[in-house]
């Protein structure tokens, strides 16, 4: 299979293998990071999902590391579903791409071709195409962190990338419910690459997220101008569908937050 090149390397994280590993070590070991890499995998099932920030590793790495440490300390899932808002726009509300594996300077993550086809069949509004993924960085930037905490399964990491290009409550509810039902029947973790507003509004958004309350989140998110939030809305509906009952806010700073859902 062909591979998608690492277009975010050199901009959001280093394209150099050794320097990238130093960036990752700093993210986990330096304040305000968790202070250690994942210690060991326990008998707990894979986490249902995490919300992690998107941005340059120098800005968000230490915050994201909290949630990734949780991923690395739970059982390894068969599939990682990675959601993000579209930062570049595009013609579709919901987009995936099943045509190529994804390269990073660390390794190549396998695309979940067969699982992706099942989701496409269950939700016709989802499109399988490349235009919204080839230059979109928000999903790719999560991969080195994911690979870092799964070194014991580096060859087994399988991903399903999903770009959300709408904030419609009805559309996101429909897709989130379908995604939750799909992911509930497979060993999977959903990673939502998403930033908050960096304003006092975040107090209300975080409260809605922690309560897994999509409608409250939608109501408050709509108060922010030019704020893309469809990915988080889809994620919250998926968490409700999967009966996630525990939410842990690890860290929040200036619009960047890391949360784990179990």
C-alpha positions in Angstrom: 0.0 0.0 0.0 1.1 3.6 -0.7 1.9 5.9 2.2 0.8 9.4 3.2 3.9 11.5 3.8 4.4 13.3 7.2 3.4 16.8 6.1 3.3 18.2 9.6 6.9 17.3 10.4 9.3 20.2 10.7 6.3 22.5 11.4 4.5 21.0 14.4 7.2 18.5 15.4 10.7 17.6 14.3 11.2 15.6 11.2 14.5 14.3 12.6 14.1 11.0 14.4 16.5 11.8 17.3 15.2 15.3 17.9 11.6 14.1 17.8 12.4 11.6 20.5 13.8 14.4 22.6 10.6 16.4 22.1 8.5 13.4 23.1 10.7 12.9 26.2 10.3 16.5 27.2 6.5 16.3 26.7 6.3 13.5 29.3 9.0 14.3 31.7 9.0 18.2 31.9 6.4 20.3 33.7 3.5 20.6 33.2 3.7 17.0 31.8 2.9 13.9 33.8 6.5 13.4 34.9 7.0 10.0 33.5 6.3 7.8 30.5 3.6 5.1 30.8 4.8 2.8 33.7 3.2 -0.5 32.7 0.0 -1.8 31.0 -2.6 -3.0 33.5 -5.5 -5.3 33.1 -8.0 -2.5 32.5 -9.7 -2.4 29.1 -8.6 0.2 26.6 -9.8 3.7 27.4 -13.0 4.7 25.6 -11.5 7.9 24.4 -9.3 11.0 25.0 -9.5 14.6 24.1 -6.1 16.1 23.4 -4.9 19.4 22.1 -3.7 20.1 18.6 -0.7 22.3 17.9 3.1 22.5 18.0 4.7 20.1 20.4 6.5 23.0 22.1 3.1 24.4 23.0 0.8 21.3 23.6 3.1 18.3 24.0 3.2 18.4 27.8 -0.5 18.6 28.1 -1.3 15.9 25.6 1.2 13.6 27.2 -1.2 13.2 30.2 -3.9 11.5 28.1 -1.4 9.5 26.1 0.2 8.2 29.3 -3.3 6.8 30.2 -3.6 5.1 26.8 -0.2 3.5 27.3 -1.2 2.2 30.8 -4.4 0.5 29.6 -4.8 -2.5 27.3 -3.8 -2.0 23.7 -6.9 -1.7 21.4 -7.3 -3.2 18.0 -8.1 0.2 16.5 -7.4 3.9 17.2 -10.1 6.2 15.7 -8.7 9.8 15.4 -11.1 12.7 15.0 -10.3 16.3 14.2 -12.0 19.4 13.0 -11.0 20.5 9.5 -8.5 23.3 9.7 -8.3 23.7 5.9 -12.0 23.3 4.9 -13.3 21.0 2.2 -16.4 19.8 0.3 -17.6 17.2 2.8 -19.1 17.3 6.3 -17.5 14.0 7.3 -14.4 12.5 5.6 -12.1 9.5 6.0 -9.3 8.2 3.8 -8.5 4.5 3.4 -6.1 4.7 0.5 -2.7 4.9 2.3 -0.9 4.1 5.5 0.5 7.2 7.4 4.2 7.9 7.8 5.9 9.6 10.7 9.6 9.9 11.4 9.2 7.1 14.0 7.2 4.5 12.0 4.3 3.9 9.6 0.8 3.6 11.1 -1.5 1.1 9.3 -4.8 2.3 7.9 -7.9 0.4 9.1 -9.2 -0.3 5.6 -11.7 -3.1 6.4 -13.0 -1.4 9.6 -13.3 1.8 7.7 -15.4 0.2 5.0 -17.8 -1.0 7.7 -18.2 2.5 9.0 -18.7 3.9 5.5 -21.5 1.3 4.9 -23.2 2.2 8.2 -23.0 6.0 7.6 -23.4 7.0 3.9 -22.7 10.7 4.6 -19.1 9.7 5.4 -16.8 10.1 2.3 -13.7 8.1 1.5 -11.4 10.6 -0.2 -8.0 12.3 0.0 -8.5 16.0 -0.6 -9.3 16.8 3.1 -6.5 14.7 4.5 -3.4 15.3 2.3 -2.5 18.6 3.8 -4.5 18.5 7.1 -2.1 18.4 10.1 -4.5 17.9 13.1 -4.7 14.1 12.9 -1.1 13.5 11.9 0.3 15.4 14.9 -1.3 12.9 17.2 0.6 9.9 15.7 4.1 10.3 17.2 2.6 10.7 20.7 0.5 7.6 20.0 3.5 5.7 18.8 5.6 6.8 21.7 3.3 5.2 24.3 2.7 2.0 22.3 6.3 1.1 21.5 5.5 -2.5 22.6 2.9 -2.6 19.8 4.5 -0.3 17.3 3.9 -2.6 14.4 0.3 -3.2 15.4 -0.9 0.4 15.5 -3.9 0.7 13.2 -5.8 4.0 12.7 -9.0 5.3 11.2 -8.8 9.1 10.5 -12.0 11.1 10.5 -12.3 14.8 9.7 -15.4 16.7 10.8 -16.2 19.8 8.8 -19.5 20.8 10.3 -20.9 22.0 13.7 -24.5 21.1 12.9 -26.0 19.5 16.0 -28.2 17.2 14.0 -25.4 16.0 11.7 -22.9 15.6 14.5 -25.4 13.7 16.6 -26.1 11.3 13.8 -22.5 10.6 13.1 -21.5 10.5 16.7 -24.2 7.9 17.5 -23.2 5.9 14.5 -19.5 6.1 15.5 -20.3 5.1 19.0 -22.2 2.1 17.9 -19.5 1.1 15.4 -16.7 1.5 17.9 -18.6 -0.3 20.7 -18.3 -3.5 18.8 -14.6 -3.5 18.3 -11.7 -3.0 20.7 -11.0 0.7 20.1 -10.0 4.0 21.5 -11.3 7.3 20.1 -8.8 10.2 20.1 -10.3 13.6 19.6 -7.7 16.3 18.5 -9.5 19.4 19.7 -8.7 22.8 21.3 -11.0 24.9 23.4 -11.4 28.7 23.1 -8.8 30.0 25.5 -11.5 32.3 27.0 -13.6 32.2 30.2 -16.2 30.2 28.1 -13.9 27.2 28.6 -15.2 26.8 32.1 -18.6 25.9 30.7 -17.2 23.8 27.9 -15.1 21.7 30.2 -18.1 21.2 32.6 -20.2 20.0 29.7 -17.4 17.7 28.4 -16.8 16.2 31.9 -20.5 15.5 32.2 -20.6 14.1 28.7 -23.4 16.5 27.8 -23.3 17.2 24.1 -26.3 19.6 24.1 -24.8 21.8 26.8 -21.4 21.8 25.0 -23.2 22.8 21.8 -25.1 25.6 23.5 -22.0 27.1 25.0 -19.7 26.5 22.0 -22.1 28.4 19.7 -21.3 31.5 21.8 -17.8 31.6 20.5 -17.1 33.3 17.1 -15.4 31.2 14.4 -14.9 28.3 16.7 -14.9 24.8 15.1 -16.2 22.3 17.5 -17.8 19.5 15.5 -15.2 17.0 16.3 -15.8 17.4 20.1 -19.5 17.2 19.5 -19.2 13.9 17.6 -16.8 12.6 20.2 -19.2 13.3 23.1 -22.1 11.6 21.4 -19.9 8.6 20.7 -18.9 8.5 24.4 -22.6 8.5 25.4 -23.2 5.7 23.0 -20.3 3.7 24.5 -21.6 4.3 28.1 -18.4 6.0 29.2 -19.1 6.8 32.9 -15.9 8.3 34.2 -14.1 11.5 32.9 -10.7 12.7 34.2 -9.5 16.2 33.4 -5.7 15.9 33.6 -4.7 19.4 32.7 -6.0 22.6 31.2 -4.1 25.7 30.1 -5.0 28.6 27.7 -7.5 26.6 25.6 -5.5 23.3 25.7 -6.9 20.4 27.7 -6.3 16.7 28.1 -9.1 14.4 29.3 -9.6 10.7 29.5 -12.9 8.8 29.2 -13.3 5.3 30.7 
